[in-house]
Amino acid sequence: MNFLHGLLSIFSRSANLVAFILIIASGAAGRINPDIFWPLGLLGLAYPFFALINIFFIISWILRKRFFFIFSLIGLLFTFPQLKAQIALPIFQKKLLNEKPSLRVMSYNIRNFDLYNWSKNLQSRQSMVDTIQRYQPDVLFLQEYYSDKDKYQNKELLNSLGYKYSQFALELTKKKNRVWGVAIFSKYPISESGEFVRQGVPSPYGNFHNRGVYADIQIENQKIRFISVHLQSIYLGIDDYGVIKELKEDPSYQMNKYMPILRKLGKAYKQRGVQTAELRTFIESSPYPVILGGDFNDTPGSFAYQQMSEILDDTFIKKGKGIGATYNGIIPFLRIDYIFIDKEMDCTQFIKNKNSNSDHFPIIADITLPKK
């Protein structure tokens, strides 16, 4: 009996040490640029799982009146920035009394307005437009935006809804009348605008486009710099999604089958690291307060998110609820779309709409600007 007790003790302590090492490594993913060592990004993706394991060990050791819980506690304290970004709890949010928002912002990866009917729903484009019209944002951040001069005149359609001002970072142009890219649409005039965050690896179309766009807009009595970004995509193909499905059904699936996915992940993590550094420098050099929205293709445990949360506030954490997953694809529970605001601003309401016609859900934030 003593032998079994000792064996169990050795096993549990060893397992706890492994869990401690993994949570420290996943915490490092938020601090070390993946351009230096990209595999940390994968550990950052698994941070919520490692955190839950360490919380289990803390409770277990405390109930057994053992001080070994200190290792897991240190791990959680070391990774506290990632921990607090995982879930929004209203009990920790500041209550705003009689605060009227200055503006409403929406960020939406619209997947080309379902141009190729991935959703198998012929009404999907109209449904996404109806969602935009329902919430009436003052400024609209769009990723994977598409418009043409023939059948899908989406720019003209948005203009008719009151978004008369826009700026684009074009990813692709075909036949001079079909355009894809990242966009900002505004009900207010844009005084200055431009593109930045260049992609360092070729897209599936072979071009090196910009993945960020900014627009300076006068709101009330002050100028705000609005930034929309779509950080590096992984560019998974149909075959890759098939492999992921096989892995979910059979974890022992042949390793050589998913090595191409790992290579794509590595390239994407490294590029997002480079783009994040450029994005942070751009924000810190802004002459105006910043509101940033977009599809980061990265979770709250990532380097990209942690870099932005050091200089801006996440509106979901300020006014959201729960996990706030924004990805509507094959991997559930991922929050990869964000609206960040200047630390002098506040958020009075955060909304995640559940329109499922894109592989991302639209997010909306009501923002109060500081009084001047």
N, C-alpha and C positions, 0 to 999 in steps of 0.2 A: 504493500500500500504506500509506504514511504517512497519507494522507488518510483511508482507511478506519479505520485505527487511532485517529486523532484523533476521528473521528466516533463510534466506539464508546465512546471514553473520555468524550466529552461526554454521550452518551446514558446511560451507566451512572452517571455522577456526578449527572445530573439526576434519574434514577430513584431514586437513593439519597436525594437531598434530599427528594423527594416522600414516600418511605417514612418518612423522619425526621419530617417535618411531620405525617404521618398518625398515627404512633405517639405523638407528643407530644399531639396533639389527643385521641386515644383515651384517653391517660393522664389528661387533664384531666377526662374523663367520670367518673372515680372521685373527683374532688376538688370539682367544681362541681355544685351542686344542679340537677337537670334542670328544676326549677320555674323557674329563671332562664333556661336555654337548653337545651331538650329535645333538639335534634338531636345534641348531644354523646353522648346515650345510645346512639344508633345506632352511633356510632364506637366506643363502649365495647364494644358487642356484637361488633364486628369485631376487637377487640384481639388475639386469638390469631393471626389471619391477618397483621396488621401486625407482630407480634413475630417470626413465622417469616420474613417478608421481610427484616427488619432483621438477624436472625441469619445469613441467607444472605449479605447484603452484608458483614457482619463477616468471615465465613470467606473470602469471595471476595477482599476487599481485603488480608487478611493473607497469603493465598496468593500474591497479586501484589506483596506487599511495598510496599503503599501505606498511608499514614497516614489515608486518607479514611475508614477504618473507625471513626474516632473519633466521627463523627456518629451512627451507629447505636448505638454503645456508650453514648453519652450518652442516647439515646432509651430504651434498655433500663434504664439506671440510674435515669432519671427515673420510669419506670413500674414499678419493681421491685415495689411492693406488688401491682399487678395481675399481674405475671409469676409471682410465687411462689404466687399463689392459683389458677393455672390447672391445676396438676398436683400430685398428692401422690406423693412419692418416698420409699419406706421407708428409703433410705440416709440421709436427713436427719431421720428421726424418732427421738425419744428412746425408748430401750428401758426398759420398766418391769419391774423384777424383783419377783416375789412381791406384786404389787399386785392386790388383789381389788376389783373395782368395787363401788361403793356402790349403784348403781342402773342400770337400763337404760331408755333413752328411745327411742321411735319417733316419727317424723314422717311423715305419709302424707296426700297429697291423694287421697282415695278416689273422687273424681268421683261423688259421691252414691251410692256403693256400686253404680255402674253401673245406676242406677234405670231409665234408658231403653234399656238393653241396647246401648250404643254398641259394646261389644266383640263383639257377636253370639255371646255365650256365656251360656247360661242359668244356668251354674254360677259366673258371675263373682263374684257377691256372696258366696257361700259360700267361694270361693277367697280373697278378700280377708280374710274373717273368719278363715279357717284360717291365713293368713300372720301375722295379729296373734297368734293363739293359739300358733303355732309359736315365736315369739320371746319371748312373755310379757314385754313391757315393763312396767315399774312405772308409768310415766306415758306416756300416748299423746296426741300432738298430731294432730288431724285437721282437714283443710281440705276444703271442699266436702262437708261432712257433711250427711247427710239421715236423718230418721227420721219415722215416722208412728205412728198408733194402730191402724192396720188391718193391711195386708199386710206392711209392712216396719218392724217394731218394733225398730229398730237400737239404740236406747238400752237397751231391756230385754235385748236379746241381749248387748250389751257388759257390762251389769250381771251377767248370768249367768256371764260369763267372769272375774269378779272385779273389774271396774271399777265399783265401787259409788258412786264420787264423780265428779261431773262439773260443768263450767261451760261455758256456751255464749255466743257472740256471734251472735245470730240475724240472718240476712240476709233471710229471708223466711218468712212464716207464711201458710198457706192453709187455709181451712176449720177453723181452730183446732186441727187435729190433724196437720198436715204442716209440718215445720220444716226449714229449710236454714241452714247457718252454719259457723262456726269453733268447734272444741270442744277441750276438754282432758278426758281420762278418766284417773282415777287409782285405784290400789289402796289409796292412803293417804288419810286424811281431809283435806279442804280447809278451812283455817281462815278464809281471806278470798279473795275473788275479784271480778272485774269485767270490764268491756268498755272498749275504747278504740280508737284509730286509726280515726277516722270517715272514711267515703268521701265525697269532695267532689263527685263527679259521680254522677248517677243510674245505677243498675244497669239492665239491660234491663227490669226490672219497675217502674222508676220510683222506687225507694226509695233513701234515703241511709243505709246501714247501717254498723255497725262491722266492722272487718276484723281486730281483735285481741282476745284474751281472756287473762286472767292468773289464776293460782291459787297461793296460798301454801300450801306443804305441808311438814310436818315429816318430814325424812328423817334417820334415826339421831338425832343429838343437835343438829341444827340445822335452821333453817327456810330453805327455798329458794323463790324466786319463779319459777314456770314460766310461760312466755309462748308462746302459739301465734298466729301471724299468717298472713294471706293477703293480701299486698300487692296493690295495684291490678291487676286483670286488664285485658287489652286488649279483651275482648268481641268476638273475631272470630266472624263468622257463617259459615254454610255457603258463601255466595258468596265470602267473603274467602279461605277455604281453597282454593276453586277457583281463584282468581286466583294464589295462592301456587304451586299446582301448575303452572299455566300458565307462571309465571315461571321455575320450575325447568326446564321443558322448553324454553322459548323466552325467553331474557333480553331480547329486543327487543320483548317484549309491550307493548302500548300503555300509555303512562304514565298516562293518565287513568283506567285501570282500577284502578291500585293507589293512587291518591291518597286514597280513603276509608280504606285501611289505614294510610297515613301519618298521617292525622288522628287515627285511633284510637290509634296508637302515641304520638303527641304528647300526647294527653290522659292516657294511662296513665303515661308517663314523668313528666309534671308532677305527677300525683297521688302517684306513688310517692316523688317527692322530698319532698313535703309530709308524707306518712305516715312516711317514714324519719326526718325531723327530729323528729316527734312521738315515734316509737318510741325514738330515742336519748335524748331528754330523759326519757322514762318510765323507761328502764333506769338511767340515771345517778342518778335520784332514788329508786331502789328501796332500801328499808331492808335488803334481804336479797340474797345472791348470786343471780345470774340464770342460768337455762337457757332458751334461746330456740330454738324450732323453727318451721319453716313453709315455705310456698311463697312465695318472694319475687318470682316472675315476672321475675327479673333475674339476670344472670350474674356471675361473680367480678370482672369488670372494671367493674361498675356502681357508682354512687354509693351505692346501698342496701347492697351487700355491703361496700364499703370502709369505710363508716361503722360498720357492726357489727364488722368485724374490727379496728377501732382500739380497741374497748373490750372485746371478747370474743374467744375463740379458736374457730376453725372445727374441729370434730371430724374432718372429712374430711381436712384438711391434717395434723392430728396423727396420724391412724391409717389413713387411706384409701390407695387405690392408683390410680394413673393419672389419667384425666380425670374419672371419676366422674359421667358424665351421668345426670341424674335425670328428664329429660323424655322421655316415650314418645310424642311426637306427630310431626307432619309435619316439624319441623325437628330433625335429630338433633344429638347431642353437646352439648346444653345442660345445664349444671348450674345449677338454679334453686331447688332445695330444700336446706335447711341445718339443721344443729343446731349452735348456738353455746353455749359454756359460759363461765362466769366464769374469769378468768385464774388464779385460785388452784386451780381444779379441773384434773383431767387426764382423758384419754380412753385407755382400755386396748384398745378394739376399735371399729372402724367397719365397718358392713355395709350394702351396698346389695343389697336383694333384687330379683330380676328378674321379679316378678309383673307381667304385662303387661295385666291387666284394667282398669287405670286408665291415664290418659295421663301419670301420674307413677309412678315407682318408689318404694316405701317405703325409708326409711333408718333405721338403728338405731345407737345409740352406747351403749357401756358406759362409765360415768362414775365416777371416783373423786373423792370430796369431800375437801377438806383436813381434816386431823385437828384437832379442837378441844380 
